[in-house]
Amino acid sequence: MFDPYRVREDFPILRRIVNGYPLIYFDNAATSQKPRSVIEATKDFYEKSNANIHRAVHTLSQEATELYEEAHEEVARFINAEGYEEVVFVKNTTEAINLVAYSWGLRLESGNEVVTTLMEHHSNIVPWEALSKLKKFKVKYVDVNGDGTLNYEKLEQLITKRTRLVCVTHVSNVTGAINDIKAISKLAHENDALLLVDGAQSVPHMPVDVKKLGADFLAFSGHKMLGPTGIGVLYARRELLEEGEPFLFGGDMIKDVSYVQDEEKVRISWNKLPWKFEAGTPNVCGAIGLMEAVRYLKRLGMENVYMHERNLTLYALERLEEINEINTYGPGRETERGGIIPFTMTGIDSHDLALLLDQFGIMVRSGLHCAQPLHQRLGLKSSVRASFYIYNTREEVDRMVDVLKEVSEGLKRR
């Protein structure tokens, strides 16, 4: 049985007292907390095996190399990639999407189209807009419904034979809406387009199988799934990585650089996959921490993770309905959704409300959550976002609701 109270024992930070109250961390969509095993894995690497990889024959370098390559293999198994060659380590989801834009996307030209949506994180909008100015292709946006879910009728209209790439989030980082990636993949591939999935809010929270989803590219971050910051993943089908050109150069991504005297030029060849796309000294320690994070999640079971968050989200939505001044956004309780709830309170700015919650040790996000077009579409200047993970409990939700009720009563007395 999944037991969040037992899970909590593995997270040292959850013992912290903030502003005189026990820490309640509801900002998991921004970054997750780290279990002791991940902290120890990174500490252990620096204390025992720290060295550069693929560089030397000495013992420490060989140990570091083995650990780094093992991390690729562990992540590949976690998402059911064909092999470690399909897993490229980057800094984060943002870099992974930019890697696709500037290694594959540079082949786009006038007359081509990229289809994305109004629910995307800015990281899945801005790279395509920037590249479109350079390559003169068109970016089209799929609308969302009033509850923040994707408008599939509009999606079908916008994906045509001109479409070369469809870029879509798996789970909205604002509303928690879960997109039907299998259906979107089918539609994209029927039109000979590729599919890029932003998995930043799905891979940490539910079972993700790239083969079942039909994703050509999948981007996600380690720090949102119990791992360290500064490590992320781009999955891509092997043939796409083999065809693609790197956009960062130097160090480990090079196989050979030789000066040809007769031609007075330098010839360069790239390293094999996935190192072809991992220029310079990588975040070895981050990769090791991510590997341990993956193993921790596998021990819990991703289906268990998803069900715990779903049940907690449904409970939180029900409790928030007790406060008339609270407005929640996103899919209704009858719809599958991720562990994210955006809300506002009548009579108070979202940042002010977040600061008040902070005074009681409750950490939430406020603002636009790097998704301004979606907020505009929903008619919101900003919102408060509570996002849940494996260590959150009903008692914590109750505490937040109690504080929100106090705030609401205080506003009435003003």
Buried (B, 14 or more C-beta within 10 A) or exposed (E): EBEBEEBBEBBEEBEEEBEEBBBBBBBBBBBBBBBEBBBEBBEBBEEEBBBBBBEEEEEEBBBBBEBBBBBBBBBBBBBBBEEBBBBBBBBBBBBBBBBBBBBBBBEBEEEBBBBBBBBBBBBBBBBBEEBBEEBEBBBBBBBBBEBBBBBBEBBEEBBEEBBBBBBBBBBBBBBBBBBBBEBBBEBBBEBEBBBBBBBBBBBBBBBBEBEEBBBBBBBBBBBBBBBBBBBBBBBBBBEBBEEBEBBBEEBBBBEEEEEEEEEEEEEEEBBEBBBBBBBEEBBBBBBBBBBBBBBBBEEBEBEBBBEBBBBBBBBBBEBBEEBEBBBBBBBEEEEEBBBBBBBBBEBBBBEBBBEBBBEBBBBBBBBBBBBBBBBEBBEBEBBBBBBBBBBBBEEBBEBBBEBBBEBBEEBEEE
